[in-house]
Amino acid sequence: MNIGVLGIQGDIEEQEEMVRKIGHNPVRVRRVEDLSKIDALIIPGGESTTIGKLMEKYGFMEALRNSDIPILGICAGMVLLSKEVLGRKQPLLGLMDIVVRRNAYGSQRESFEEDIYFKGEKIRGIFIRAPVVDRILSDNVEVIAKEGDNIVGVREGRYMAVAFHPELSEDGYKVYQYFVEEVCNL
């Protein structure tokens, strides 16, 4: 598979490395035209407002809303996939029936690592200014990861979002494998 990594802001190289690690071809997506070259897309962690504004400026919002490309949103990507962000107006794709709370764990200084359960399997979760799902808006959304009582991973049809950074942990490749095997192969 050709798995695109939105290459306009965020931890792009780490995402590309994970795509290689699970045996697929990473494609850096910098222009809307690049979407025609991919089978799936990863929206990496970064600053969600900045990524959203750039996605609007370069036409990605409309193109992705009108496509059937499976999308994995990581951290900021989770925010961008949501229908609403609590207490903040910013550009959103609005493709997942979730409401998120940005920076739910605090600032950069409050970043942490912790074992979490992803689809019933323990993996290392790395949380950096991470969001959480505050509310699920439909029965179509499946919770796939939790940190304590916080929802930190969801799936809805061909979309998947996690609040943590699987690209930074040894066993994070399992998140990408699940995305490819279960979400992309609907």
Disulfide bonds with the S-S distance in Angstrom:
none
